[in-house]
Structure formats: C-alpha cells, structure tokens
Amino acid sequence: MSVCFEVRPPYTGDGVPEQDARRVGMARKLTAARLRYCGLEALVDDATLIVSELVTNALQHGDGGQITMTMTVQAGVLRLAVHGETPGRPVARSAPDDAECGRGLFLVDCLAAAHGGTWGTDHNGATTWCTLAVDGRA
C-alpha cells in the first residue's frame, strides 16, 4: 500500500499547518485499517505510533510539497516508510526529561527493536523506514 499527499512546506517560524497536521491522523487510520485487513491486529498500536512519528518528522523537517507513506508485508516483515522529499540524516536522540518533543525516532527505534526490526534512511535520507517482524518473534 502506498499513499501520497501534498503538503505545504513550513516556513521559518511557522508551525505545521493544521491541514497538514491532520495528515498524521489519516496515515494512522490507513495503517490500522490495512494491518487489520492483513490479519496483523497485534501490530496496530505500535505500527500506528511509528507511522505517526515518521509522518510528523517529514512534516516538521521537510521542505518538499509531497509526502509518500508506503507499507508492505513481505517474507514475515512489515516495512513502513515515509518519503518526504528532503534529504538529510535523521538521528534518534535523547531529549531532556522536561522536553515536549525530540523523542520520535527514539520511540521508533525502541518499538522496532521490540518487534525484531530496525529503522534507517535511504542513501540521501529523504526516506525514513522501519521494519517489524510480523510473527511476533524478536
């Protein structure tokens, strides 16, 4: 499954436009529906959180006009990917205890590891992906 949507690049000092922020919820709903359709209900909570974080990162840090989310299940592995058109190297970091943001990729890393998977980026960093084992073995 692949879904593509247009977004308005954020301008300096602006937050993510509300219309674009709603794309995160849309991506979560599509992910949950597809996983249920594939009989993978056990992955819904963690996969939707991962998708939420990846789409949010693409919205907050991208300057392109389009985001593409892809989900595939093949050979016992669920692969979630978000392409945001902006090259770069996202990094999981430790946020201060009182920080309200900055933990997204740390969460993605923890959830992927808990499901026997991993995360990373493509060669130029425009696509961030995550894998989870679908059989529950870590």
C-alpha positions in Angstrom: 0.0 0.0 0.0 1.2 3.5 -0.8 -0.4 6.8 -0.3 0.8 10.2 -1.4 -0.4 13.6 -0.2 0.5 17.2 -0.9 1.7 19.4 2.0 2.6 23.0 2.4 6.3 23.3 3.4 6.6 25.0 6.7 8.1 28.5 6.7 10.6 29.8 9.2 8.8 30.3 12.5 5.6 28.7 11.3 4.3 25.5 12.8 2.9 22.7 10.7 -0.3 24.0 9.0 -3.4 22.4 10.6 -4.5 20.8 7.3 -1.1 19.1 7.0 -1.1 18.1 10.7 -4.4 16.2 10.0 -2.4 14.0 7.6 -0.8 12.3 10.6 -4.2 11.0 11.8 -5.1 10.0 8.2 -1.8 8.0 8.0 -2.5 6.3 11.3 -6.1 5.3 10.3 -4.9 3.9 6.9 -2.1 1.9 8.6 -4.5 0.5 11.2 -7.1 -0.5 8.6 -4.6 -2.1 6.3 -3.0 -4.1 9.2 -6.4 -5.3 10.3 -7.2 -6.3 6.7 -4.0 -8.3 6.6 -4.8 -10.0 10.0 -2.0 -8.2 11.8 -4.0 -6.6 14.6 -1.3 -7.3 17.1 0.9 -4.7 15.4 -1.7 -1.9 15.1 -0.8 0.1 18.2 3.0 0.1 17.6 2.8 0.5 13.8 0.4 3.4 14.1 2.7 5.2 16.6 5.7 4.6 14.3 3.8 6.0 11.3 2.7 8.9 13.3 6.3 9.7 14.3 7.7 9.3 10.7 5.0 11.4 9.1 5.3 14.1 11.8 9.1 14.2 11.2 8.5 14.6 7.4 6.1 17.4 8.0 8.2 19.2 10.6 11.6 18.9 8.9 10.8 18.7 5.3 10.6 21.4 2.7 9.0 19.5 -0.1 5.5 19.7 -1.3 4.6 16.0 -1.0 4.9 13.1 1.4 4.5 9.5 0.5 3.8 6.7 3.0 4.4 3.1 2.0 3.5 -0.1 3.9 4.5 -3.6 2.7 4.4 -7.0 4.2 6.8 -9.5 2.7 8.7 -12.5 3.9 7.5 -12.1 7.5 8.4 -8.4 7.7 6.3 -5.3 7.9 8.1 -2.4 6.3 6.8 1.2 7.0 8.4 4.0 5.0 7.8 7.7 4.7 9.4 9.8 1.9 9.5 13.5 2.5 11.4 14.8 -0.5 14.0 16.5 1.7 17.5 14.8 2.0 19.0 14.7 5.4 20.0 12.2 8.1 17.5 12.0 10.9 19.0 10.8 14.2 17.4 9.3 17.3 18.4 11.4 20.2 17.9 11.6 23.9 15.6 14.5 24.8 15.8 16.2 28.2 13.3 14.9 30.7 11.3 18.1 30.5 11.3 18.4 26.7 7.9 18.3 24.9 9.4 16.9 21.7 12.5 15.2 20.4 11.7 11.6 21.2 10.1 10.4 18.0 12.9 8.4 16.4 14.0 7.1 19.8 10.4 5.7 20.1 10.7 4.3 16.6 14.0 2.6 17.4 12.6 1.1 20.7 9.4 -0.2 19.0 11.3 -1.6 16.0 13.7 -3.4 18.3 10.9 -4.8 20.4 9.5 -6.4 17.3 12.7 -7.8 16.0 13.2 -5.0 13.5 15.2 -1.9 12.9 14.9 1.6 11.2 17.0 3.7 9.0 17.1 6.0 6.0 17.7 5.6 2.3 21.0 6.8 0.8 20.2 10.5 0.9 17.9 10.5 3.9 14.7 11.6 2.2 13.0 8.3 3.1 12.9 7.1 6.7 11.8 3.4 7.1 11.2 0.9 9.8 10.8 -2.9 9.9 8.9 -5.1 12.3 8.7 -8.9 12.3 5.1 -9.9 11.7 5.3 -13.2 13.5 5.9 -11.7 16.9 9.4 -13.1 17.4 12.0 -10.6 18.5 
